[in-house]
Amino acid sequence: MSNRYHNPLARSRGLSNVVTTLIILAFAVLLALTAIAYASGLTRARMKSTGQEDIRFYKKHVWVNPLANGTDRTVVALKIYNLGGKSVSVELIDVRGIELDWSTVYFHIVNETSEGVLLYSDLNHFPWASLTGSSVLIDGYNFTQAKGATFVRSGSTVIVYIKMPEVVYKSNIGTPVTITVGTANANFFTECVAETPT
């Protein structure tokens, strides 16, 4: 009976189980603390960063002008506000998944000091046939025909008019039309219900 209680193998096996359990627990705690520290640091870095891109859309319109001969003409207008902490380069604009040619895009960067009313006022319909040439006057403000990527400073608003995207027809009136603005790092989506000019 004494051999049964003094078996060194049984004693070392029991000690091994306890030590193994402690090692596993310590490793799990260490791993959890590392993950928490990493996530916390990443969150703080993102919150403090001024380099995040954030674009907001407002005063959006898609005006469809159905013509008697069956050809439809559309004008898209919207305001783009750069809410992020750095300037962004608008690399593309597409409507319903089709990238637009820059020659159909006219833009005006709002001067917050002298044109504050433009920040909040609605956009008026402008005839598609008048969107022509290198610049055009819309409601008294000069709009420039885009020649490529356009830079928008942090905190700035740009107003965009788009001439005749070929993928919007009278059959789209009353349905949402997807508009995408792509920067160097991200794509930003919005939707607007197509309407007829009033």
N, C-alpha and C positions, 0 to 999 in steps of 0.2 A: 504494500500500500504506500509505503514511503516513496517508491519509485514513481508512482502515479502523480504525486504532488510535487515532485522535484524534477520533472522532465524539462530540461533546458530548452528543448526544441519548441515545446508548447509555449513557454514564456516568451521566447524571441519572436514567435509567430504573432502573438498578441501585441507585442510592442511594435512590430512592423506594421500591423494594421492601423494602429493609432497614429504612428508617424506618417504613414502614407495619407491618411485622411487629413491630417493637419497640413501637410504639404499641398494637397489639392485645394483645401480651403484657402490657404494663404495665396496660392497662385490665382484662384478665382477672384479673390478680393483685389489683388494687385491688378489684374486684368480689367476689372470693373472700374477701379479708380483711374486707370490710364484712359479708358474709353470716355469716362465722364470729363476728365481734364481736357482731352482732345476736343470733344464736342463743345465744351464751354468756351475754350479758346477760339474755336472756329466761329461760334455764334458771336462772341465779342468782336472778332475781327470783321465779320460781316456788318455788324451794327455800327462799328466805328468807320468803316470804309466809306469813302466818298466816291468810289469808282463804280458803284452799281448802276446799271442802266435801267431806267423806268420811264416808259412812254405812256401817256394817257391821251385818249381821244375824246373830243366833245364837239357839239354842234355839227353832227354828221348829217349829210343829205345825199341821196341818190335820186336825181330827177330824171325821169324817162319821158321823152317827148315822142309819142307815136306819130309817125307821118303817114299821110294818106297812101303813098305809094308802097307801103309795107316796110320801109326802112325806118328803123328807130334810132333816135339820137339821145345820148345820155350825157349828163354832167354830174360828176361826183365832187362834193366839197366837204372838207372837214378841217378841224383844228387839231394840231398835234402839239402836246405840251410835254417838254422834257423835264420830268420830275426828278430824274436821277442826279447824281453828284458830279457828272462830267459831261462834256460835249459828246454828242453822238453823230455818227455819219449815217445818214439815211441812204442806204445802198440800193434799195428797190422798193417799189410799191406795186402790189398786185391786187386785182379785183377778181373775185371768184376764181382764184387760183391761177390767173393768167397775168404774167409780169407785164407791166406797161412800158411802152417806149417813153423815154424821158421827154421827147418833144411834145407829148400830150399833157405834161404836168406843168402847172403854173403855181408859183409859191410866193408868199409874202411873209417875211419874218417881222413879227410885231415889235415895234419900239414901245416898251412898257412905259416910258416916260411921256412921250407925246401922243401915243395911240392907245391909251389905257382903255378906251371904250371898246376897242376891238377884242380885248381879252374876254369880254362877257357877252357881247352882242351876238345875235344869231347871224347866220350867213344867208344872203339872198341868192335866189336863182340868177344865173348868168347864162345868156344864150350860147349854145355850143358853137354856133357859127362865128361868134365874136372872139372866141379863144383862138387867136391866131397871131403869128409874128413873135418877135423876141420878147415883147412885153405888152401888157394890156392893162387898162385902167378898170378896176372893179370897185364900185362904190367909192370912187375917189382915191383909191390906194393902188399903187403900182405893183403889179404881179409880174414876176420874171419867169420866162420859159426855162425849165431846168435843162441843163446840159450833161448832168451826171449826178454823182453822189452829192448830197447837200448836208452841210454841217449845221447842227442846231445846238446852241450853247445850253448849259445847265440853267434851268429856270426860264428858258425862252419858249415862246409859242410861235409856231409857223402855221399859216393858213394855206391850204392846198386846194386848188381847183384842177380837176382832171377832165380832159375832153374826150368824149366818145369811147369809153372802154367797150370793146366789141363784144363782150360777153353778157351784156345786160340789155334785155329787150322788154317790150310792153308786157310780155307774159310774166315778167318778174315783179311787176307792180303789186305791192301788198305783201311781198315776201322778203325775208332777210337776204341781204347781199353781204358777203364777206369781203372785208378789206384788210390787207396785210401790209405792214410797214416793216421792212427788214433793215437792221443795222449790221455793223461788222460782226456783232456777237450774238444777236438774238432776233427772233421774229415776234412782232406784236400784232395781235389780231383784234378786230372789232367787227360788229355787224350793224347794218342799218337797213331799215325797211324802205324799199324803193317806192317812190311816189311820183305823181305827175306834177309838173310846175303849176303854180297857182298864179 
